Amino acid sequence: MMKLAFLASNNGSGLRAIVAAIAGGDLAAEARLVVSNRRSAPALAFAGVAGIPVACIPTSADPQAADARLAEALTRSGADLVILSGYLRKLGPATLRAFEGRILNIHPALLPKFGGQGMYGRHVHEAVVAAGERESGATVHVVDDEYDHGPIVAQSHVALAPGETAESLEKRVTATEPRLFVETLQKLATGTLSLPKPL
C-alpha cells in the first residue's frame, strides 16, 4: 500500500480527490501527512477533519531551516511519495534530496510547453489561448530543482473550443486534474505505471 504525504498552500483539491478515492476503496494508499506553508490553508482543516496528521511549516523567515524541517517531517511520516496539491513554494535541496524522483506535481498545461517560473493558475491559460494552441490539458510530472521541468508521468488532453477564453479553459482543465492525479496513482499502486528516472 502506497504511503502518501501532501503539500498544499490553499484548498488542496488534488489532496481531497485522492483522499476520497482512498476512502472509497478506489486507491490502495494511505494518507500519512499534510503540510502547508500557510496556517490558514483550508487543506489543513480538511486533513484535520479527515484524521490525517498535519504540520504548518512557513518558508518566508528562514527558507533553509524550513527546508530541513520539511524534509524531516516528510521522512518521519514514512511516505513513499510526496504529492504537491497547489503548493506555491519551490522545494529546497534537502527535501528534493530526501525524496528524489518521488515528488509529484500537476501542472495545468501540456508540458514542456507553458511551464517555468511565473507559469501558474490563470497565467498558464492566458498564455495557451494567446499562442493559438488547439489543445491543452494537465501534466503530472516528477518534481526537480527547476519549475515544471521534471520527467512527465501522465497527461490529460482538452481541445480548445472556438472562442475559448482563459477563464473557460481554466475551468475545463481544472476539472480534469483530480481524476488524472487519482488515475496516475492507481496505476502506480497496481504496477501498471512506473515513475521515470529523474533527468
Order of alpha helices (4+ residues) and beta strands (2+ residues): beta-alpha-beta-alpha-beta-alpha-beta-alpha-beta-alpha-beta-beta-alpha
